[in-house]
Amino acid sequence: MDGHYDVIIIGTGAGGGTLARHLAPSGKRILLLERGDWLPREPENWSTVDVFVDGRYISPDSWYDPKAKSFYQPQVHYFVGGATKLYGAALYRMRAEDFGELRHHDGLSPAWPISYQDMEPYYTAAETMYQVHGARGEDPTDPPASAPYPYPAVSHEPRIQQLSDDLAAAGFHPFHAPCGILVNEADMPYSVCVRCADCDGFPCPLHAKADAEVLGVRPALEHANVTMVRNARVVKLKTNPAGTAVTQVVAEHDGETERYQGDIVVVSCGAANSAKLLLASATDKHPNGLANGSDQVGRNFMYHDSQAVLALSQDPNPTVFQKTLGVNDFYFRGPDFDYPMGNIQMIGKSQAAMFRGEKPLETKFAPNWALRDVAAHAVDFWLSTEDLPRPDNRVTLGPDGGIHLAYTPSNPTAAKQLFHQLHSMLGSLRMHPGHLAHRFAYMKTDIPVAGCAHQAGTVRFGSDPATSVLNPDCRAHELDNLYVVDTSFFCSIGAVNPSLTVMANALRVGDHLLERLK
């Protein structure tokens, strides 16, 4: 499989998979290198015990926490389609204000080197590619859009509709969450999606989730000029003697070392692993890591300060597909708090078996009927607060070349305020006022950062080579043919799910590359 390509894309998630589909019709010779394999389509995809308790699809990485002085297993998934294979498919645009400088209670969120207006047409294109369902005009923080959503909003089931009505009656502005699922509610016999309970955090054996495998990689591979090598772990990028361009991509595949040459090399391995690859590719010309003259590679690691919380409804909650509602009334400020707080949205419906995986010690002796009763009355929320970039929150390499991830929460006051805000609203939402418990969804360890929820920021872009790794086109300042298109390029993360922004940016960078490849 060694050879020369016009473009080599490393990683097939939201960035790499989207870019591959965008470039595929060009006729250029494109190679996708994916360290994982196809995620198996099997009954276990829909098994709560297999997914949440046994961690069937979690990859066997081991990262090191310098503060705890211990190793842990991060909740990462290496498959064709990357992290989107198990994501919740909530495809939000960042707010227009997120692209500018924002003052938070605990620090500053820096401005991007591009504006929302620069990204807007690509958001529209990404919403079309990923078949996003939504409704414009319901969310007062929604940024301006040049087109309606391509598909109608996913309807609320009765208990969530009641929650929406109660929120509106209390003076808030609930909205239909933008969902990337392949559902046709007007003609369910022909719908790919069946609105099951096993979506958020699960793989979809029906291929009904708008993920980067289904809507990125597979359409790209329909073009004869696109090739994919699976189970190929890229370990190093080599450069020309001057250190100005990548000349070889070195990968371990089937027990062999293979080398590939490409005119353009695009990295999209995820924030931690993209930084790892650049740091592991140090040369005489780049002694601190490839493209790291600014000493910014690996720094400013961000991940949303997310809280999965469970409220107990006074009435049973028989909802099956729960992730249809959002609230952004506190995105930029809240009552008695003049700083951004974040986003509230629904999370996948609690199931009794999930509690065994998320809190194994606390639930070890709980009878199954008790867990089932809690799950039957649970209404589940996902609270997301912006994490602020800090240079000391960073990825470095250990003596064995493994990931060391140092992290300290950067915006804890806002996260606490958002939790207390939701807690104060429970009585008016037909919930038990005193009950709002944390659900550590997607996480079976007590190290919060192990969840890897929405990791970003380790290869930030910017206009100044002294303070950033990439230029505004996401090309490395120091190498003419190296690009990065996963969440690594973020210089701030906002408080909404980052996937759509990654997809939109991949289309933006794709247009730049198509011009370059002419």
N, C-alpha and C positions, 0 to 999 in steps of 0.2 A: 504493500500500500504506500510505500515511500513515493514521493513525486512532488511536482511543482503545481501550485494553484494560484489563481488570481486573489482569492480571499480564503483565509483559514479562520474559522470561528471556533473558539474554545469554550464549550458550554452551550447547552440548548434550552435554557430556561427562558424567562420573560424577555430578557435582552437578546440573547443569542438566537433563540428560536424565532422571535419576531423578525430580527434582522435577516435571518436566512430566507424566510418567506419573501421578504421585501426585495432581496437581491436576486432571488432565483430566476425570475423572468428575463434577467439581463443577458443570459447565455454565458456569463462568466463562469469559470471553473471554481466551484466553491466546495470546501471541505469542512464538515462539522466533526469536531472531536468531542466525544462525550465520555466522561469517566464512568458513568453508570450504564445500565442496560435498559431495555423496555421494562416498565413496571408491569409485573404479571397481571393479567386479567384473570381473576380467580374469585371464588366465593369469599375468601378472607378479606377482600377489598371492603366488604360491607359488614365485617365482624368487629363489633366494639371491643371485644376482648383481644383479638389479634392486633388491632390498630392501636388502642389506647393502653391496654394493660401489658401486652407482650412486646409492643414496639416493633412489629413485624417489618415495617418499611424504613425504620431508622437505620442510617448507615453507621457502620462500626468505627467511626472516628474517635480519637481521644485528644482532647484539647486540655491545656494546662492553665489553671487560674493562679497567677503569681500571688494574689492576696491570700487565698485559701491554702496555697502551697499544695495543691492536689490536682489530679486529673479528673476529668468528667467526660461523659458522652454527650456531645451536643445533639440537639434534635434537628439534624440535617438529613436531607434525602437526595441521593445521587441517582437520578433516573433521566431518561430522555424526557424533556419538559421541565427538569429541575424542580424547584420548590413549588411550582404551580400545580404539580400533580396532586398535592394534598392541601392546596390553599383553599380559602373560603370563597374565592372568586368575587370578592367585593372590589369593584373596579371604580375607584373614586379619582376624580381630578384633584390635584392639589389646589388650594384656594389661590386666587390671583395674588393676594397679599403674601402668601408663603414664598413667592419669588423675590420679595424685597426683604429688607432688614426688619426683624420683629423683636421688640423688647419683651422678655419674659421675667417673671418674678426672680428666677435664679440665674439669669444670664441673657445672652444675646443670640438670636438666630440670624446668621449672616445672609446677605443677599446673594442670589445666583447671578452668574455672568450673562444669563439670558433672561428675558421677561416671559411672563405668562403669555403675552401676545405672540411671542416667538414659538411657543409650544402649542398654542391653541389648535392650529390646523392639524397637528399630529395627534392631539388628543381625539379630535373628531375622527381621524382615520383609524386610530387604534380602537375606538369604540365600535367602529364598523367591523374591523377585522375580528375582534373578540366578541361580537354579537351581544353588546351590553344592553340590558333592559333597564329602563329608568324613566323618570318624569322630570322635565325641566320646570323650574319655577316654584317648587315646593320648599326648597332649602334656601333661606335668605342669604346664606354665605356662598351659594353656588356661583362660580365665576361665569362670566359671559361665554356663550357658546355660539358657534356659527351654524349649528344644525341641531335638530332635535335628536334624542337618542334613537338609534336605529330600530329598537324594539320596545314595545310597551313595558311599563313597570310590571314586575312580578307581584301578583296580588297578595294581600295579607290574608292569612287564615283568621277565623273569627276572634280568637283571643288576642292576636296581635292587632287586628283592626280595632278591638276595644281599647287596647293600650294606646293606639294612635289617637283615637277619639278622646281618651282621657287626657293625653298630653296636650292636645289642641284646646280642650276645655280649660286646662290649667294655664293657658296662655303661651304655650311653647309651639314650635314649628316642626312637628315630625314630618319625615319625608320617606318616600319609597327608596330604599337603598339600591344603588346601581349594582346589578347582579350579572355576572358573566356565566350564564348557564344556557344550554341549548334547549329551552323549553318553548312549547307552543301551546299556551293555555286555551287558545281559540279552537284548537283541534288536537286534543290530547292523544287520541289514537295514533296520530302521526308524530307526536312529540318524542324526541330522543330522551329528554329528561322526564322523569316520573315524579319529581318533587319528593324525593325520599328523605328519610331522617339521617342518612349516612352520607352527607356531602361535605360539610365543613370539617376539615381535618382528616377526611377519608379520601382514598383514591376512588375514581368512578369507573366501574367496569363497563358501563354503557358508553363511555366516551362522551358523556353529556355535559361535562364541565368545560368551559372555555379556557383550556390550558394551553401551554406553549407547545406541547406535543401534538394535540389534536388540531389546533388552528395555526400553528407555526411550522413545526418540523415536517409533519406528514404532507401538507400541501407543497412545501419546498422540495421534498423528495420525489414528487411527481415530475420534476424537471430532471432530464438526463444529465445536466451539467452539475447537479448537486450530489455529493457523496457524504455518507456519514460512517464513521468508525466508532463503534460502541466499546465500552470497557477499555477506553484509552485514557489513561491518566497522564496529563501533561505535567512534566516535572521541571522543565527548564526552557527558557527562551534564550537562544544564542544570537549574537549580533555580529555585524561586520567589524573589522579591526578598529575603525574609527568610532564605533559605538553609536552610530547615527541611525541604524536601521536593524530590525530583527531579520535574520537570515535563515534561522532554523527553529522549528518547534520540535522539542524532544518529548516523546511520550513512551510510556510503558504499556505494551499491549500484548496480551497472550503470552506473558513471560519474556517478551523480547523488547529491546529498545528500538523504537522507530523514529525516524527524522523526516520532517516535512518542510518544504520550502513554500513560502507564499509571498506575493507582492505586498499584500496587506494582511496583518494579523490582528484579530479582534479577541480580546479577553472578556469572558463573561462567566466567571466561575463562582460568583457570589462574593460579597464584600470581604469576608475573612480569607477565602481561598484565592481570590484575585491578588490581594496583598501578599499572601504567602508566595504565590508564583513569582511576582516581581522581586520580592526580597530574595528568593532562592536563585534568581537569575543574575546575581551580582557578577560584574566583570571588572577588569582593571579600569575601564573607562567609567564604570558605574559601581564603585566599590561598596556603596551602601544599599545596593539593590537597583534593579533596572528602573530607569526614569525617576530616580530618587535624589536628584541633586538638591531638591527643596527640603529633604528629610520629612516629607509628608506621607510617603507610602506607609500604610498601616495605621496612621494616626486618625483621630477624629471618628473612631468607630461609633456608630449610633445604632440604636434599635429602639423601637417605640417602647415607652414605659407603659406596657399594656396590662390591663387587669381584667381577667375574666371573672365576673361576679354573678352570683345566683340569688335572685329574690324569690321568696315564696309567695305565690299568688293565693289570695283568699279563695279563689275558685280553681278547679283543676285547669291545667293548661294542656289540652290534647294536641297542640300544634305539632305538625310533622316537619315542615320546612319553615324554620323560624327566622332565617336571616334575610328579612325583607324590609326592615325599618331602621332609620337612623335619626339622630338628633344632633344638630350642630349649634344650638343656641348658646353654648358655652365655649365655642371654638376660640373666640378672640377675647372673651371676658365673661365674668359671671357676677351674680349678686355679691356685692361686698368684696369683689376681687377683680381688680382692673388689669388683669393680665390674661393671656391665653390659658385656657384649661384643656380643651381638646374635644375629641369626637366620642359620641356614644352610638353604638350600633348593636344589633342583635348578634348573638353567636349561635352556632348549632345547638339544637335542643339537648338538654341533659338527658343522659341515659344512665341507669343505675350502675351498669358495669364500668362506666367511665370513672366513677368515684373510686373504684378499686385501683385504677391505674394512676389517678391523679393524687390520691391521698391514701396510699396502701396501709400505712400504720394506723391512721385515724379510723379507717373503715374496716379493719381486719376482723373485728368481732361484731360488727353491725349486722343484724339480720337482713337478708335480702329484701324482705317485705318493707323494712324501714327505708332502705335506699330507694326502692321502687316508689314509695309514697312521696319521698322528697322529690324525686325526678318528675313524678306526675303533676306536682304543683309548682315546679320550677319555671321561672322566666329568666332567661340567661342574657346578660349584657356583656359587651366588650367595650372597655373604656381605653381610649388611646390618647396619650399625652406626648407632645413633641419632646424628643431627646435632643439635647443641645450638643454641638460638637466640642469636644475637649481634646487637646493634643495628647494628653496622657492616657486617654481611653484608646488603646492601640493594640494592634496585632504585631507581634515580633516572632522570631523563630527561636526555638529551643535548640540545644546542642544536637539533637537528632533531626533537626529540620522541621519538627512539628510546630503546630500553632500554639503560641502563648497569647492569651487574650486578657489584658488588664482592663478592668472596667469599674467605674464608680458612677452611680446615678447622678445625672446632671440637672434634673428639673423636678425634684421630689415634691416640692410644695404644690405645684400645679396638679400633680397626680393625686395628691391627698385631697385637694379642693374638689376635683372632679368626682372622686368617690363620695365625699360628703354631700356634694350637690345631688347626686342620684339618690343617696340615702334619705335626704330630706324630702324627696318627692314621692316616696313609696306610698304614703297614706292616700294621696290623691290618685294613685294608679292602681288601686285595688290590690295592693300588696300588704303583707304583714309589715307594719312600720319598723319593727326592730330587727328585721332579718335581711341582711345583705352580706352574704358569705363569699369569700374568694374561691373561685374555681381555677385551679392551676392547669388550664387546658393546654394541651400539647406538651406538658412538662411533667416528668416524673422525678425530678431532682429539685433540691432546695436552692440550687444556684440559679438565680433569675435569668442571667444572661444565657444559660444553656438552652433556653427556648429558641434562641436565634430568631425571634419574631421580627421580621422586617429589618434585618441587619443592613447597614448602609455606611457609606462615607469614607472608606479607607484609601481611596484613590481620587480625591476630590478634583473637580474641574474649576477653572478660574482663568482670569486674564493675565495674572501675574505669575510667571514661572517660579518666583521666589516663595510663593505661598500656596501653590497648587501643583498637581502632577499632570493634569490634562488641560488642554486649551478648551475654549467653548464648543468646539466640534468633537470633544472627547478624544482627541489625539494627544498622545504624550508630547509634552513640550520638547523633550530631549531626543525623541526618535520619530523619524518621518513617517513610519508605516505601522505604528502601534496604537490601537484604539481600545477603549474599555467602555462597555455598554450595559453592565449590570448596575445594581444600586451603589456600587463603589463610587461612582462619579458624583453622588449627591454631596453638596456642601451644607445642606440642611435637609431635614426629613419631613417637616410639617407634622400633622397629627392624623392624617388619613392613610389608608393602605397604599403602599408605594407601587404596586404592580402596574397600574395603568400608566403611571409616569415613566416607568422603565420601558414599557411597550411603546409609548409615544416617542420617547427619546431615541429608541432604536430605529424607529421610522425616520426621525429627523437626521440621525447620523447616516442612515441608509441612503437618504437623498444626497447627502454630501459625498458618500462613497460612489454612488452612481455617476455623479459628475466627475469625480476623480478618475474613474475607470474608463471614461469615454476615450 
